[in-house]
Structures are given as structure tokens and as C-alpha cells.
Amino acid sequence: MELQLRCDTASLEPAGSGVIWGGVWVELAGVPFPERNWNDLPVAFVAELIEAAGDARAKPGRRRRVSFFDGPFWLNLTALEDGSVSVTANAHGSGRTVVLAADEFVRSLTPACDALLRSCRERGWDDHPDVQRLRGLRLR
């Protein structure tokens, strides 16, 4: 698969500020971005990515930027007229792009999303606002 969302659920931990930190990254054509085991806000990032993927699937021509919460790294999503989505990883102006069917893109996010939700439930974090948002987006 050209795009894979990766989450290290074993690394999840709550911060004093209330956010959930852990490893989250995307592999585009096998290349990790921003880097393998990137420490960020995985639940919040995956929620943003799923929401943007749904928009891209529903609205050809739509463009969305999904930023990682730590560092100047983001993904640009562009819904193409043929029902595919262009995903470009950007960092300081350089990027790698993959194009995949919109439905395939959405499906590629499901395993990591489900693993995050399961791990948060096992830790008793079901009532965390980011977990609730992610669960709601997953059910769409």
C-alpha cells in the first residue's frame, strides 16, 4: 500500500496538560514521515486525518492540510476529480507525494484508528475528549 498510518500504541502516555502523547507517523511509499516513531499527539492527529480524508472522499477539488502537532510537518490532501486523493508530505518546503483511491485512503487509516481506540479504552481513557472525537469520526 502506498500510504500507511502507523501508531505505537505501547508508547501512549498522558501528559500533565491532559493531552495523550505517543508515536505516530505516516509511511508514504515505504518512507516514514516525519520519521519512524515520531512522538506527537496520535489521537488528535489521527482524528484530524480521518476528518480530512472524509472531506476528500466527499468533495472533489477539496484541499486540506493536516499538521502534526509537534514540529513544522504536515500532509496536504487534495481530492482529485477522478475519485483519488493526492497526499503530499511537507517539511520545510520539500515533499513526497502518493496518489490513491479516496476509499482506499480512508480504509488505510482504519487499522491504526482501531488500535488507538482499543488501547485508550484499555487504559480507561474513553472519556478523554480526543478519544471521544476519534470514536465519533470512526463511526461515520
Backbone as CSV, one residue per row, in Angstrom:
resi,resn,N_x,N_y,N_z,CA_x,CA_y,CA_z,C_x,C_y,C_z
1,MET,0.849,-1.180,0.000,0.000,0.000,0.000,0.891,1.238,0.000
2,GLU,0.486,2.225,-0.760,1.276,3.443,-0.903,1.311,4.300,0.362
3,LEU,0.250,4.230,1.172,0.188,5.037,2.387,-0.223,4.156,3.552
4,GLN,0.532,4.249,4.627,0.167,3.538,5.851,0.340,4.469,7.042
5,LEU,-0.704,4.540,7.841,-0.668,5.288,9.090,-0.138,4.358,10.163
6,ARG,0.854,4.814,10.898,1.474,3.996,11.940,1.311,4.670,13.303
7,CYS,0.939,3.887,14.298,0.835,4.373,15.680,1.476,3.344,16.600
8,ASP,2.310,3.808,17.491,2.916,2.938,18.500,2.066,3.033,19.756
9,THR,1.083,2.146,19.872,0.155,2.228,20.995,0.834,1.927,22.331
10,ALA,1.936,1.202,22.313,2.651,0.912,23.561,3.277,2.173,24.146
11,SER,3.482,3.186,23.324,4.141,4.412,23.791,3.164,5.460,24.321
12,LEU,1.865,5.195,24.266,0.887,6.198,24.695,1.043,6.540,26.165
13,GLU,1.003,7.852,26.443,1.054,8.303,27.833,0.388,9.668,27.945
14,PRO,-0.319,9.872,29.060,-0.956,11.179,29.264,0.059,12.183,29.805
15,ALA,-0.058,13.400,29.340,0.787,14.484,29.857,0.030,15.217,30.954
16,GLY,0.751,15.961,31.749,0.126,16.740,32.811,-0.905,17.719,32.283
17,SER,-0.735,18.157,31.030,-1.671,19.104,30.423,-2.961,18.433,29.968
18,GLY,-2.981,17.091,29.997,-4.178,16.359,29.632,-4.153,15.748,28.244
19,VAL,-3.156,16.091,27.426,-3.087,15.509,26.082,-2.451,14.125,26.135
20,ILE,-2.676,13.349,25.099,-2.117,11.998,25.007,-0.964,12.019,24.004
21,TRP,0.224,11.689,24.481,1.424,11.629,23.637,1.705,10.198,23.237
22,GLY,2.412,10.039,22.128,2.829,8.711,21.683,3.360,8.766,20.265
23,GLY,3.800,7.630,19.785,4.370,7.540,18.451,3.301,7.508,17.374
24,VAL,3.448,8.383,16.385,2.537,8.412,15.236,3.310,8.936,14.031
25,TRP,3.171,8.257,12.904,3.815,8.697,11.676,3.081,8.074,10.496
26,VAL,3.411,8.549,9.322,2.823,8.048,8.090,3.957,7.512,7.226
27,GLU,3.707,6.399,6.570,4.670,5.894,5.588,4.086,6.115,4.206
28,LEU,4.812,6.886,3.401,4.415,7.163,2.030,5.367,6.398,1.125
29,ALA,4.831,5.427,0.406,5.642,4.571,-0.468,6.817,3.982,0.313
30,GLY,6.556,3.611,1.574,7.560,2.956,2.404,8.518,3.874,3.134
31,VAL,8.380,5.183,2.952,9.278,6.148,3.604,8.551,6.788,4.777
32,PRO,9.090,6.670,6.003,8.410,7.252,7.169,8.461,8.782,7.160
33,PHE,7.341,9.367,7.594,7.242,10.828,7.693,6.457,11.203,8.938
34,PRO,6.870,12.161,9.779,8.135,12.885,9.712,9.352,11.973,9.925
35,GLU,9.187,10.958,10.776,10.204,9.922,10.962,9.554,8.780,11.731
36,ARG,10.154,7.621,11.657,9.636,6.465,12.382,9.587,6.784,13.882
37,ASN,8.475,6.409,14.534,8.253,6.631,15.967,8.209,8.106,16.348
38,TRP,7.740,8.952,15.442,7.606,10.384,15.736,6.719,10.557,16.960
39,ASN,7.191,11.287,17.968,6.435,11.492,19.200,5.551,12.724,19.046
40,ASP,4.256,12.518,19.127,3.304,13.598,18.873,2.015,13.283,19.618
41,LEU,0.914,13.853,19.170,-0.405,13.631,19.762,-1.184,12.702,18.836
42,PRO,-1.007,11.395,18.959,-1.566,10.473,17.973,-3.087,10.483,17.874
43,VAL,-3.782,10.574,18.978,-5.245,10.530,18.923,-5.775,11.773,18.217
44,ALA,-5.262,12.925,18.569,-5.692,14.177,17.944,-5.303,14.215,16.471
45,PHE,-4.085,13.776,16.140,-3.636,13.783,14.750,-4.471,12.838,13.893
46,VAL,-4.710,11.633,14.376,-5.492,10.660,13.600,-6.916,11.167,13.408
47,ALA,-7.494,11.814,14.409,-8.832,12.390,14.250,-8.835,13.438,13.137
48,GLU,-7.835,14.311,13.128,-7.740,15.325,12.075,-7.594,14.682,10.701
49,LEU,-6.762,13.646,10.620,-6.514,12.978,9.351,-7.768,12.268,8.843
50,ILE,-8.495,11.607,9.718,-9.731,10.918,9.314,-10.779,11.924,8.846
51,GLU,-10.893,13.032,9.547,-11.855,14.056,9.129,-11.492,14.593,7.742
52,ALA,-10.214,14.870,7.522,-9.768,15.386,6.227,-9.960,14.348,5.128
53,ALA,-9.720,13.085,5.433,-9.900,12.017,4.446,-11.369,11.911,4.044
54,GLY,-12.266,12.041,5.007,-13.694,12.017,4.699,-14.098,13.175,3.811
55,ASP,-13.544,14.358,4.085,-13.815,15.519,3.230,-13.317,15.273,1.813
56,ALA,-12.123,14.717,1.697,-11.533,14.476,0.383,-12.364,13.466,-0.405
57,ARG,-12.900,12.483,0.277,-13.709,11.461,-0.399,-15.032,12.064,-0.885
58,ALA,-15.566,13.009,-0.126,-16.896,13.540,-0.431,-16.885,14.761,-1.354
59,LYS,-15.755,15.444,-1.466,-15.756,16.736,-2.166,-14.581,16.854,-3.131
60,PRO,-14.722,16.379,-4.357,-13.642,16.540,-5.334,-13.226,18.010,-5.459
61,GLY,-11.941,18.239,-5.562,-11.401,19.588,-5.630,-11.031,20.161,-4.271
62,ARG,-11.462,19.511,-3.213,-11.197,19.999,-1.859,-9.728,19.791,-1.482
63,ARG,-9.152,20.757,-0.809,-7.775,20.671,-0.306,-7.801,20.842,1.201
64,ARG,-7.035,20.018,1.872,-6.927,20.114,3.343,-5.473,19.933,3.746
65,ARG,-5.077,20.648,4.771,-3.756,20.470,5.374,-3.965,19.866,6.751
66,VAL,-3.251,18.789,7.033,-3.311,18.149,8.344,-1.911,18.242,8.935
67,SER,-1.798,19.016,9.993,-0.490,19.248,10.606,-0.255,18.315,11.773
68,PHE,0.978,17.866,11.892,1.381,17.224,13.136,1.412,18.331,14.181
69,PHE,1.198,17.983,15.416,1.112,18.995,16.459,2.481,19.427,16.963
70,ASP,3.496,18.622,16.725,4.850,18.937,17.164,5.740,19.053,15.932
71,GLY,6.265,20.233,15.709,7.171,20.426,14.582,6.471,20.979,13.352
72,PRO,7.246,21.428,12.406,6.690,22.024,11.178,6.455,20.970,10.096
73,PHE,5.640,19.983,10.394,5.389,18.886,9.464,3.898,18.765,9.209
74,TRP,3.528,18.520,7.955,2.123,18.401,7.625,1.930,17.561,6.374
75,LEU,0.675,17.146,6.184,0.242,16.445,4.986,-0.747,17.335,4.253
76,ASN,-0.565,17.492,2.960,-1.546,18.177,2.124,-2.363,17.121,1.411
77,LEU,-3.675,17.204,1.545,-4.584,16.283,0.875,-5.348,17.058,-0.184
78,THR,-5.386,16.517,-1.392,-6.137,17.121,-2.477,-7.030,16.062,-3.098
79,ALA,-8.324,16.318,-3.095,-9.284,15.401,-3.719,-9.292,15.672,-5.217
80,LEU,-8.999,14.643,-5.992,-8.940,14.788,-7.438,-10.281,14.405,-8.069
81,GLU,-10.522,14.904,-9.254,-11.804,14.688,-9.931,-12.077,13.223,-10.250
82,ASP,-11.037,12.414,-10.367,-11.231,11.002,-10.725,-11.525,10.113,-9.522
83,GLY,-11.746,10.726,-8.347,-12.060,9.954,-7.151,-10.840,9.511,-6.374
84,SER,-9.691,10.023,-6.732,-8.479,9.696,-5.985,-8.082,10.887,-5.119
85,VAL,-7.125,10.634,-4.239,-6.625,11.672,-3.339,-5.110,11.735,-3.484
86,SER,-4.609,12.939,-3.637,-3.171,13.167,-3.642,-2.767,13.533,-2.217
87,VAL,-1.785,12.819,-1.691,-1.285,13.087,-0.338,0.187,13.459,-0.458
88,THR,0.520,14.661,-0.011,1.889,15.144,-0.084,2.388,15.440,1.313
89,ALA,3.540,14.881,1.649,4.180,15.148,2.938,5.106,16.340,2.764
90,ASN,4.998,17.297,3.663,5.806,18.508,3.556,6.577,18.771,4.828
91,ALA,7.789,19.211,4.639,8.646,19.641,5.730,9.614,20.646,5.146
92,HIS,9.488,21.880,5.551,10.389,22.926,5.073,10.383,23.020,3.549
93,GLY,9.199,22.838,2.930,9.065,23.048,1.502,9.348,21.859,0.610
94,SER,9.874,20.773,1.134,10.118,19.604,0.279,9.063,18.562,0.581
95,GLY,8.784,17.694,-0.371,7.730,16.730,-0.105,7.801,15.485,-0.964
96,ARG,7.052,14.506,-0.537,6.876,13.246,-1.254,5.377,13.106,-1.447
97,THR,4.950,12.671,-2.631,3.532,12.576,-2.946,3.158,11.158,-3.353
98,VAL,1.995,10.713,-2.899,1.377,9.485,-3.391,-0.055,9.827,-3.769
99,VAL,-0.587,9.094,-4.733,-1.972,9.260,-5.150,-2.642,7.906,-5.005
100,LEU,-3.793,7.887,-4.344,-4.526,6.635,-4.161,-6.015,6.905,-4.187
101,ALA,-6.777,5.863,-4.434,-8.232,5.994,-4.461,-8.717,6.512,-3.112
102,ALA,-9.710,7.392,-3.143,-10.200,8.003,-1.907,-10.673,6.949,-0.910
103,ASP,-11.406,5.946,-1.377,-11.892,4.896,-0.472,-10.725,4.096,0.112
104,GLU,-9.714,3.835,-0.706,-8.531,3.118,-0.226,-7.812,3.940,0.848
105,PHE,-7.738,5.251,0.639,-7.104,6.132,1.610,-7.824,6.052,2.953
106,VAL,-9.147,6.166,2.920,-9.934,6.105,4.156,-9.739,4.749,4.840
107,ARG,-9.811,3.664,4.065,-9.621,2.314,4.630,-8.223,2.139,5.223
108,SER,-7.224,2.795,4.645,-5.853,2.644,5.150,-5.688,3.209,6.553
109,LEU,-6.585,4.082,6.960,-6.500,4.704,8.284,-7.159,3.861,9.372
110,THR,-8.028,2.953,8.971,-8.842,2.193,9.920,-8.044,1.348,10.909
111,PRO,-7.052,0.559,10.489,-6.334,-0.278,11.467,-5.669,0.528,12.586
112,ALA,-4.999,1.624,12.244,-4.343,2.432,13.269,-5.369,3.109,14.170
113,CYS,-6.461,3.576,13.589,-7.527,4.197,14.371,-8.096,3.205,15.372
114,ASP,-8.414,2.008,14.907,-8.978,0.995,15.795,-8.013,0.598,16.896
115,ALA,-6.736,0.485,16.559,-5.725,0.141,17.570,-5.616,1.243,18.621
116,LEU,-5.663,2.495,18.198,-5.622,3.615,19.148,-6.825,3.594,20.076
117,LEU,-8.007,3.429,19.499,-9.222,3.407,20.318,-9.203,2.248,21.315
118,ARG,-8.767,1.092,20.869,-8.687,-0.078,21.751,-7.685,0.170,22.886
119,SER,-6.527,0.723,22.555,-5.507,0.981,23.565,-5.977,2.029,24.580
120,CYS,-6.650,3.057,24.102,-7.168,4.088,25.012,-8.254,3.509,25.922
121,ARG,-9.118,2.661,25.362,-10.163,2.022,26.172,-9.532,1.150,27.255
122,GLU,-8.512,0.379,26.908,-7.835,-0.485,27.879,-7.181,0.315,29.002
123,ARG,-6.798,1.549,28.720,-6.165,2.403,29.730,-7.191,3.220,30.523
124,GLY,-8.464,3.085,30.169,-9.507,3.819,30.874,-9.648,5.263,30.432
125,TRP,-9.272,5.567,29.199,-9.305,6.937,28.689,-10.485,7.197,27.766
126,ASP,-11.528,6.389,27.855,-12.682,6.544,26.959,-13.329,7.922,27.031
127,ASP,-13.228,8.577,28.185,-13.890,9.867,28.347,-13.017,11.052,27.926
128,HIS,-11.794,10.790,27.466,-10.914,11.868,27.002,-11.538,12.502,25.748
129,PRO,-11.571,13.830,25.660,-12.223,14.492,24.516,-11.657,14.068,23.156
130,ASP,-10.341,13.891,23.044,-9.764,13.473,21.765,-10.199,12.054,21.407
131,VAL,-10.300,11.186,22.396,-10.738,9.804,22.162,-12.205,9.803,21.727
132,GLN,-13.027,10.609,22.384,-14.442,10.693,22.005,-14.596,11.214,20.580
133,ARG,-13.809,12.214,20.227,-13.875,12.760,18.862,-13.454,11.701,17.845
134,LEU,-12.351,11.012,18.119,-11.878,9.981,17.202,-12.917,8.871,17.046
135,ARG,-13.518,8.448,18.140,-14.546,7.417,18.076,-15.718,7.867,17.214
136,GLY,-16.150,9.113,17.387,-17.250,9.646,16.586,-16.920,9.699,15.104
137,LEU,-15.702,10.080,14.771,-15.290,10.118,13.370,-15.186,8.716,12.785
138,ARG,-14.748,7.770,13.603,-14.597,6.384,13.144,-15.951,5.762,12.799
139,LEU,-16.988,6.186,13.484,-18.315,5.606,13.284,-19.028,6.160,12.059
140,ARG,-18.480,7.185,11.421,-19.127,7.766,10.237,-19.103,6.805,9.081
